[in-house]
Amino acid sequence: MTSTQITTRHAFRRTDNYTAGAPKLKLVEEPLPLPLAPTSALVKVHAVSLNYRDANIANGGNPWPVLPNGILGNDAAGEVVVVGNKVKTLFVGDRVAPITDTVNMSGREVGRSWLAADEDGVLADYVVFDEEKLCKLPTYLDWVAAAIIPCAGVTAWAALSGMSVGKTVLIQGTGGVSVFALKLARAAGLRVILTSSSDDKLQMMKEKFASPPLLTVNYRHPGWHEEVLSLTQEVGVDIVVENGGTGSLVKSIKCTRRGGIVSQVGYLGKQDACDLAELVPTIIDRRVILRGINAGSKYDMEDLCAALSATQMPLDDLIDTVFPFQQAEEAIECIWQGKQIGKLVLRL
């Protein structure tokens, strides 16, 4: 291992105090996990992108167990500063990010380990990962833009898998995964229908993505799925990037063409099993493939980074606000209240 004087890091750990108004994060200084293992790398973090799951975990809403007082964050971009003496694929100076599920290399693994849940996340100025869990980032992007790739970007990429030019996709919401999916879908020649509960947000998105014209539907309308069907001449969309969960899933299936795909990427709405009373007959009638998307594999991330590098696609227009690292608490609250359109990023 290359010699280094770096032995500690600053990180935001959860307080696990779910009382309304109470601080959800605590800034700590702690020892780094040293000595560095032979196949590991020490990474200096330059930017951390926050997701809804971070706010949900911080507020006690995650439906899966989490590490007590863990470090939040699973979207980051950083620079390799030290490598172990058996590292073969990385060099000092490489721009990298860890994958969200550190077990999911090829997509065939039977286990999982999620950053910021099963293990500590990346909301820190230094992190340590084994080289196989790190993926090289496109060099044309700045740190802030690159930081949105590992979770939001890879989730959007995996959710759109199987689509081809001319297909129609329904994308729910204007959060990080949704806007990334919108950008990828438009670049791939897909027709996009975007939903939101806010007419103001929809209008902003129509102005930002004006050519070709963006089709939009307000999902506060009880019959929003019928509006989607109307926009597709009653055939239905080819694929749905489903963000709501139980409250929207059945309607999403109803406006998907027979034999289409629903990619379940989130659960932003209030979850109530009673909303699923029609699920079985509807999914059979529509012959829809319902697939769960947990970000994606390392292979997915490598494929996305290759596509971005080849097209030099700008990602700055997907960033809502950039906060300094010290304002992590404020940024988490902003996401929890759903104020953003696109991504919130912390710059170190």
Secondary structure as the mmCIF struct_conf table of DSSP 4:
data_model
#
loop_
_struct_conf.conf_type_id
_struct_conf.id
_struct_conf.beg_label_comp_id
_struct_conf.beg_label_asym_id
_struct_conf.beg_label_seq_id
_struct_conf.end_label_comp_id
_struct_conf.end_label_asym_id
_struct_conf.end_label_seq_id
STRN STRN1 THR A 8 ARG A 14
BEND BEND1 THR A 19 THR A 19
TURN_TY1_P TURN_TY1_P1 ALA A 20 GLY A 21
BEND BEND2 ALA A 22 ALA A 22
STRN STRN2 LEU A 25 PRO A 31
BEND BEND3 PRO A 33 PRO A 33
BEND BEND4 PRO A 35 PRO A 35
HELX_LH_PP_P HELX_LH_PP_P1 LEU A 36 ALA A 37
TURN_TY1_P TURN_TY1_P2 PRO A 38 THR A 39
STRN STRN3 SER A 40 LEU A 50
HELX_RH_AL_P HELX_RH_AL_P1 TYR A 52 ALA A 58
TURN_TY1_P TURN_TY1_P3 ASN A 59 GLY A 60
BEND BEND5 PRO A 63 TRP A 64
TURN_TY1_P TURN_TY1_P4 PRO A 68 ASN A 69
HELX_LH_PP_P HELX_LH_PP_P2 GLY A 70 GLY A 70
STRN STRN4 ILE A 71 ILE A 71
HELX_LH_PP_P HELX_LH_PP_P3 LEU A 72 LEU A 72
STRN STRN5 ASP A 75 VAL A 83
TURN_TY1_P TURN_TY1_P5 ASN A 85 LYS A 86
BEND BEND6 THR A 89 THR A 89
TURN_TY1_P TURN_TY1_P6 VAL A 92 GLY A 93
STRN STRN6 ARG A 95 PRO A 98
BEND BEND7 THR A 100 THR A 100
STRN STRN7 ASP A 101 ASP A 101
TURN_TY1_P TURN_TY1_P7 THR A 102 VAL A 103
BEND BEND8 MET A 105 GLY A 107
BEND BEND9 VAL A 110 VAL A 110
STRN STRN8 TRP A 114 LEU A 115
TURN_TY1_P TURN_TY1_P8 ALA A 116 ASP A 118
STRN STRN9 GLU A 119 GLU A 119
BEND BEND10 VAL A 122 VAL A 122
STRN STRN10 ALA A 124 ALA A 124
BEND BEND11 ASP A 125 ASP A 125
STRN STRN11 TYR A 126 ASP A 130
HELX_RH_3T_P HELX_RH_3T_P1 GLU A 131 LYS A 133
STRN STRN12 LEU A 134 LYS A 136
HELX_LH_PP_P HELX_LH_PP_P4 LEU A 137 PRO A 138
TURN_TY1_P TURN_TY1_P9 THR A 139 TYR A 140
BEND BEND12 LEU A 141 LEU A 141
HELX_RH_AL_P HELX_RH_AL_P2 TRP A 143 ALA A 146
TURN_TY1_P TURN_TY1_P10 ALA A 147 ILE A 148
HELX_RH_PI_P HELX_RH_PI_P1 ILE A 149 GLY A 153
HELX_RH_AL_P HELX_RH_AL_P3 VAL A 154 ALA A 159
TURN_TY1_P TURN_TY1_P11 LEU A 160 GLY A 162
TURN_TY1_P TURN_TY1_P12 VAL A 165 GLY A 166
STRN STRN13 THR A 168 GLN A 172
BEND BEND13 THR A 174 GLY A 175
HELX_RH_AL_P HELX_RH_AL_P4 GLY A 176 ALA A 187
TURN_TY1_P TURN_TY1_P13 ALA A 188 GLY A 189
STRN STRN14 ARG A 191 SER A 196
BEND BEND14 SER A 197 SER A 197
HELX_RH_AL_P HELX_RH_AL_P5 ASP A 199 LYS A 208
TURN_TY1_P TURN_TY1_P14 PHE A 209 PHE A 209
BEND BEND15 SER A 211 PRO A 212
HELX_LH_PP_P HELX_LH_PP_P5 PRO A 213 LEU A 214
STRN STRN15 LEU A 215 ASN A 218
TURN_TY1_P TURN_TY1_P15 TYR A 219 ARG A 220
BEND BEND16 HIS A 221 HIS A 221
TURN_TY1_P TURN_TY1_P16 PRO A 222 GLY A 223
HELX_RH_AL_P HELX_RH_AL_P6 TRP A 224 LEU A 231
TURN_TY1_P TURN_TY1_P17 THR A 232 GLU A 234
BEND BEND17 VAL A 235 VAL A 235
STRN STRN16 VAL A 237 GLU A 242
BEND BEND18 GLY A 244 GLY A 244
HELX_RH_AL_P HELX_RH_AL_P7 THR A 246 LYS A 254
TURN_TY1_P TURN_TY1_P18 CYS A 255 CYS A 255
STRN STRN17 THR A 256 GLN A 264
BEND BEND19 GLY A 269 GLY A 269
HELX_RH_3T_P HELX_RH_3T_P2 ALA A 273 LEU A 276
TURN_TY1_P TURN_TY1_P19 ALA A 277 GLU A 278
HELX_RH_AL_P HELX_RH_AL_P8 LEU A 279 ARG A 286
TURN_TY1_P TURN_TY1_P20 ARG A 287 ARG A 287
HELX_LH_PP_P HELX_LH_PP_P6 VAL A 288 VAL A 288
STRN STRN18 ILE A 289 GLY A 292
BEND BEND20 ALA A 295 ALA A 295
HELX_RH_AL_P HELX_RH_AL_P9 LYS A 298 THR A 311
TURN_TY1_P TURN_TY1_P21 GLN A 312 GLN A 312
HELX_RH_3T_P HELX_RH_3T_P3 ASP A 316 LEU A 318
STRN STRN19 ILE A 319 PRO A 324
HELX_RH_3T_P HELX_RH_3T_P4 PHE A 325 GLN A 327
HELX_RH_AL_P HELX_RH_AL_P10 ALA A 328 TRP A 336
TURN_TY1_P TURN_TY1_P22 GLN A 337 GLY A 338
BEND BEND21 ILE A 341 GLY A 342
STRN STRN20 LYS A 343 ARG A 347
#
